[in-house]
Amino acid sequence: MTVSGRLTIFSAAERPYCEALLRGFAARHPAVELDFVFGISTKLHDRYMAEYAAGGATADLVWSSAMDQVMGLVLQDHAQKHGVAHGLPADADWQGLALATTREPVFSLARAGLPAGSFGEIAAYLRATPGPVAVPDIVANGLGFLALLHASLEDPDFEAGFAALAERRPVPCGSAPALVQAMQQGVLAVHVLGAYALRAAAADPALHIAASARPAPAVARLAFIPRRAGNPAAAAAFLAHMVSPEGQAALAEGGFWPVLPTPLLATPPRPIAPIPLDAGFTRLLDPGRRAALVARWRKAMTP
């Protein structure tokens, strides 16, 4: 299919890590003028909602690792059918409306050689290791919010770990690069997106991915085409490219964890457990549960 015109992508992935993906798309579709808008997931969500409220055309494709924000929009009827033929697993496609393009783990980035993946391990790590600690600012960072909310529902030792973090008054960071930056002085950063954690550990031999008895939760970087996209045909073409074998290999080249197997993806330093894109996901969208977590976080983590 030949597509053309301007394509606006709202992306929570930084452009330097997407260059191989973008080059491949440009080679396939040279008549498309790409407007790649990067932002922190929550700010992108707010920008999309402002465009939607204005009543005109919106971005053509929304691509974010904040699964709950994306699924909230999809379930509120913001997405149109993507029409993309693909070879992804069935649980990577939500009713033809949203696709999982990656499944990326979140790790603890540590200095001490102790387990620190589960919240019970985090509590023990903090008891044994003095020094500054960094956490995602869950108000500003959608991925950080999702990771903490998922842990509150799935990790039996969440209360112990949360209390230990609160006692240390950790540094709240709005993005994965900020979490890595905080580790120049810190001893632990929790819920660091896998690609950033691996790059940080490769650059600094004193840092490593913390071991754990539990698999690392993995979030899907979801994409959907809004109902009021100005160029849905180009958006569908880009989405088809992302989930093609070529596009998945390009994502792996950029340091992401693609959904499809690719020889470019190194073996993860820990087993991963993807957050499933299924009917049970609605637990993560409960407004009361979400508001309660934010209120509790603000009370516990704010000096």
C-alpha positions as CSV (number, residue, x, y, z in Angstrom):
1,M,0.0,0.0,0.0
2,T,1.3,3.5,-1.0
3,V,0.9,6.1,1.7
4,S,1.9,9.7,1.9
5,G,1.4,13.0,3.8
6,R,2.3,14.0,7.3
7,L,2.4,11.3,10.0
8,T,2.5,12.5,13.6
9,I,3.6,10.0,16.2
10,F,3.4,10.6,20.0
11,S,6.2,8.5,21.4
12,A,7.3,7.8,24.9
13,A,10.5,6.3,23.4
14,E,13.3,8.6,22.7
15,R,14.2,9.2,19.1
16,P,17.9,8.2,19.2
17,Y,16.9,4.7,20.1
18,C,14.3,4.5,17.3
19,E,16.6,5.6,14.4
20,A,16.9,2.1,12.9
21,L,13.1,1.7,13.1
22,L,12.5,5.2,11.5
23,R,15.1,4.6,8.7
24,G,13.4,1.3,7.8
25,F,10.0,3.0,7.6
26,A,11.3,5.9,5.5
27,A,12.8,3.4,3.0
28,R,9.5,1.7,2.7
29,H,7.4,4.8,2.6
30,P,9.5,7.8,1.3
31,A,6.4,9.9,0.6
32,V,5.5,10.2,4.3
33,E,6.7,13.2,6.2
34,L,7.3,12.1,9.8
35,D,6.7,14.3,12.9
36,F,8.1,12.3,15.8
37,V,7.0,13.8,19.1
38,F,8.8,12.5,22.1
39,G,7.6,13.1,25.7
40,I,7.2,11.5,29.1
41,S,4.2,9.2,28.9
42,T,2.0,11.3,31.2
43,K,2.7,14.5,29.4
44,L,2.0,12.9,26.0
45,H,-1.3,11.6,27.4
46,D,-2.2,15.1,28.6
47,R,-1.2,16.5,25.2
48,Y,-3.3,14.0,23.4
49,M,-6.3,14.7,25.6
50,A,-5.9,18.4,25.0
51,E,-6.0,17.8,21.2
52,Y,-9.0,15.6,21.6
53,A,-10.8,18.2,23.7
54,A,-10.1,20.8,21.1
55,G,-12.3,18.9,18.7
56,G,-10.0,18.6,15.7
57,A,-7.6,16.0,14.4
58,T,-5.3,14.4,16.9
59,A,-1.9,12.7,16.6
60,D,-2.0,9.8,14.1
61,L,-0.4,7.2,16.4
62,V,0.1,7.0,20.1
63,W,3.0,4.8,21.3
64,S,3.7,4.4,25.0
65,S,5.0,2.0,27.6
66,A,2.3,3.3,30.1
67,M,0.0,0.4,29.3
68,D,-2.7,1.5,31.7
69,Q,-2.9,5.0,30.1
70,V,-3.1,3.6,26.6
71,M,-5.6,0.9,27.5
72,G,-7.7,3.5,29.4
73,L,-8.0,5.5,26.2
74,V,-8.7,2.3,24.1
75,L,-11.5,1.2,26.4
76,Q,-13.0,4.7,26.3
77,D,-13.4,4.3,22.5
78,H,-10.5,6.5,21.4
79,A,-9.0,3.9,19.1
80,Q,-10.0,2.9,15.6
81,K,-9.4,-0.6,14.1
82,H,-5.8,-0.8,13.0
83,G,-6.3,-3.4,10.2
84,V,-2.7,-4.6,10.5
85,A,-1.9,-8.2,9.6
86,H,0.8,-9.5,11.9
87,G,2.5,-12.6,13.3
88,L,2.3,-11.5,16.9
89,P,0.9,-13.7,19.6
90,A,-2.9,-13.4,20.2
91,D,-2.4,-11.7,23.5
92,A,-0.4,-8.9,21.9
93,D,-3.4,-7.6,20.0
94,W,-6.3,-6.1,21.9
95,Q,-9.4,-6.6,19.8
96,G,-7.8,-5.2,16.7
97,L,-7.5,-1.8,18.4
98,A,-4.1,-1.8,20.1
99,L,-0.9,-3.7,19.5
100,A,2.0,-4.6,21.8
101,T,5.1,-3.7,19.9
102,T,7.6,-4.6,22.7
103,R,7.5,-6.3,26.1
104,E,10.1,-4.6,28.2
105,P,11.1,-5.6,31.7
106,V,11.6,-3.2,34.6
107,F,14.6,-3.9,36.8
108,S,16.2,-2.6,40.0
109,L,19.6,-0.9,39.2
110,A,21.9,-1.5,42.2
111,R,25.5,-1.0,43.5
112,A,25.5,-3.6,46.2
113,G,25.5,-7.3,45.1
114,L,22.3,-8.2,46.8
115,P,18.9,-9.3,45.4
116,A,16.6,-6.3,45.0
117,G,13.9,-7.2,42.5
118,S,10.8,-8.1,44.7
119,F,9.6,-5.7,47.3
120,G,10.7,-8.1,50.1
121,E,14.2,-8.2,48.6
122,I,14.1,-4.4,48.3
123,A,13.3,-4.1,52.0
124,A,16.3,-6.4,52.9
125,Y,18.6,-4.5,50.5
126,L,17.7,-1.2,52.1
127,R,18.3,-2.6,55.6
128,A,21.8,-3.7,54.6
129,T,22.8,-0.8,52.3
130,P,23.0,2.9,53.3
131,G,22.9,5.6,50.7
132,P,20.5,7.5,48.4
133,V,17.6,5.7,46.7
134,A,15.7,6.7,43.5
135,V,12.2,5.8,42.5
136,P,10.0,6.9,39.6
137,D,7.8,9.9,40.3
138,I,4.5,8.1,39.8
139,V,2.6,11.3,39.3
140,A,4.8,12.4,36.4
141,N,5.8,9.0,35.0
142,G,3.1,6.6,33.7
143,L,5.4,3.6,33.5
144,G,6.5,4.1,37.1
145,F,2.9,4.4,38.2
146,L,1.9,1.2,36.4
147,A,4.9,-0.8,37.8
148,L,4.1,0.3,41.4
149,L,0.4,-0.4,40.9
150,H,1.1,-3.9,39.5
151,A,3.4,-4.6,42.4
152,S,0.8,-3.6,44.9
153,L,-1.5,-6.2,43.4
154,E,0.9,-9.0,42.7
155,D,3.9,-8.9,45.1
156,P,3.1,-10.5,48.5
157,D,5.8,-8.4,50.1
158,F,4.7,-5.1,48.7
159,E,3.9,-3.6,52.1
160,A,7.3,-4.3,53.6
161,G,9.2,-2.9,50.5
162,F,7.0,0.2,50.3
163,A,7.5,1.0,53.9
164,A,11.3,0.5,53.6
165,L,11.3,2.9,50.6
166,A,9.2,5.5,52.4
167,E,11.6,5.4,55.4
168,R,14.5,6.3,53.0
169,R,12.7,9.3,51.5
170,P,13.9,8.3,48.0
171,V,14.6,10.8,45.2
172,P,11.5,10.9,42.8
173,C,12.5,10.9,39.1
174,G,10.2,11.8,36.2
175,S,11.9,9.5,33.6
176,A,14.2,6.5,33.1
177,P,17.2,8.8,32.2
178,A,16.6,10.7,35.4
179,L,16.6,7.4,37.4
180,V,19.9,6.5,35.8
181,Q,21.3,9.9,36.5
182,A,20.4,9.6,40.2
183,M,22.5,6.5,40.4
184,Q,25.6,8.5,40.1
185,Q,25.1,9.2,43.8
186,G,22.7,6.4,44.7
187,V,22.8,2.8,45.7
188,L,19.4,1.6,44.3
189,A,16.9,2.7,41.7
190,V,13.7,0.7,41.4
191,H,11.6,0.2,38.3
192,V,14.1,1.2,35.7
193,L,13.0,0.3,32.2
194,G,15.2,-2.6,31.0
195,A,17.0,-0.9,28.1
196,Y,18.1,2.1,30.2
197,A,19.2,-0.2,33.1
198,L,21.3,-2.4,30.7
199,R,22.9,0.7,29.1
200,A,23.7,2.1,32.5
201,A,25.2,-1.2,33.7
202,A,27.3,-1.4,30.6
203,A,28.6,2.1,31.0
204,D,29.4,1.8,34.7
205,P,31.0,-1.4,36.0
206,A,29.9,-0.5,39.6
207,L,26.2,-0.8,38.6
208,H,24.4,-4.0,37.8
209,I,20.9,-5.4,37.3
210,A,19.9,-6.6,40.8
211,A,19.3,-10.3,41.1
212,S,15.9,-11.6,42.2
213,A,14.0,-14.8,43.0
214,R,11.0,-13.4,41.1
215,P,10.8,-12.7,37.3
216,A,11.0,-9.1,36.4
217,P,7.6,-7.6,35.4
218,A,7.5,-6.6,31.7
219,V,5.4,-3.9,30.3
220,A,4.2,-3.7,26.7
221,R,4.9,-0.6,24.7
222,L,1.4,-0.3,23.2
223,A,0.4,1.6,20.0
224,F,-3.0,2.6,18.8
225,I,-4.5,4.8,16.0
226,P,-6.9,7.4,17.4
227,R,-10.3,7.8,15.9
228,R,-9.6,11.4,14.9
229,A,-6.2,10.7,13.5
230,G,-5.5,13.0,10.5
231,N,-3.6,10.3,8.5
232,P,-4.7,6.8,9.7
233,A,-3.4,5.1,6.6
234,A,0.1,6.3,7.3
235,A,-0.3,5.4,11.0
236,A,-1.4,1.8,10.0
237,A,1.6,1.5,7.7
238,F,4.0,2.6,10.5
239,L,2.3,0.2,13.0
240,A,2.6,-2.6,10.4
241,H,6.3,-1.8,10.0
242,M,6.9,-1.9,13.8
243,V,5.4,-5.4,14.2
244,S,7.0,-6.8,11.1
245,P,10.1,-9.0,11.5
246,E,12.2,-6.1,10.1
247,G,10.7,-3.6,12.5
248,Q,11.0,-5.9,15.5
249,A,14.7,-6.4,14.6
250,A,15.1,-2.6,14.4
251,L,13.5,-2.2,17.8
252,A,16.0,-4.8,19.2
253,E,18.8,-2.8,17.6
254,G,17.7,0.2,19.5
255,G,17.8,-1.7,22.8
256,F,14.1,-2.5,23.1
257,W,12.6,-6.0,23.9
258,P,10.6,-6.9,20.8
259,V,7.6,-9.2,21.0
260,L,8.8,-11.4,18.1
261,P,12.1,-13.4,18.6
262,T,15.1,-11.8,17.0
263,P,18.8,-12.8,17.1
264,L,19.7,-9.2,17.9
265,L,18.2,-9.5,21.4
266,A,20.7,-10.6,24.1
267,T,19.5,-13.0,26.8
268,P,17.9,-10.9,29.5
269,P,19.8,-10.8,32.8
270,R,16.7,-12.1,34.6
271,P,13.6,-14.0,33.6
272,I,10.7,-11.8,32.7
273,A,6.9,-12.0,33.3
274,P,4.9,-9.8,30.9
275,I,1.9,-8.0,32.3
276,P,-0.8,-9.7,30.3
277,L,-3.0,-7.8,27.9
278,D,-6.2,-9.5,28.8
279,A,-9.6,-9.0,30.5
280,G,-7.8,-9.0,33.9
281,F,-6.0,-5.8,33.0
282,T,-9.1,-3.8,34.0
283,R,-8.0,-4.2,37.6
284,L,-5.2,-1.7,36.8
285,L,-7.7,0.8,35.6
286,D,-9.9,1.0,38.6
287,P,-10.2,4.7,39.4
288,G,-10.5,4.3,43.2
289,R,-7.5,2.0,43.3
290,R,-5.4,4.3,41.2
291,A,-6.4,7.4,43.3
292,A,-5.6,5.6,46.5
293,L,-2.2,4.7,45.4
294,V,-1.3,8.2,44.3
295,A,-2.5,9.6,47.7
296,R,-0.6,7.0,49.6
297,W,2.5,7.6,47.6
298,R,2.4,11.3,48.1
299,K,2.0,11.0,51.8
300,A,4.7,8.4,52.2
301,M,7.3,9.7,49.8
302,T,7.1,13.4,50.1
303,P,9.5,14.9,52.7
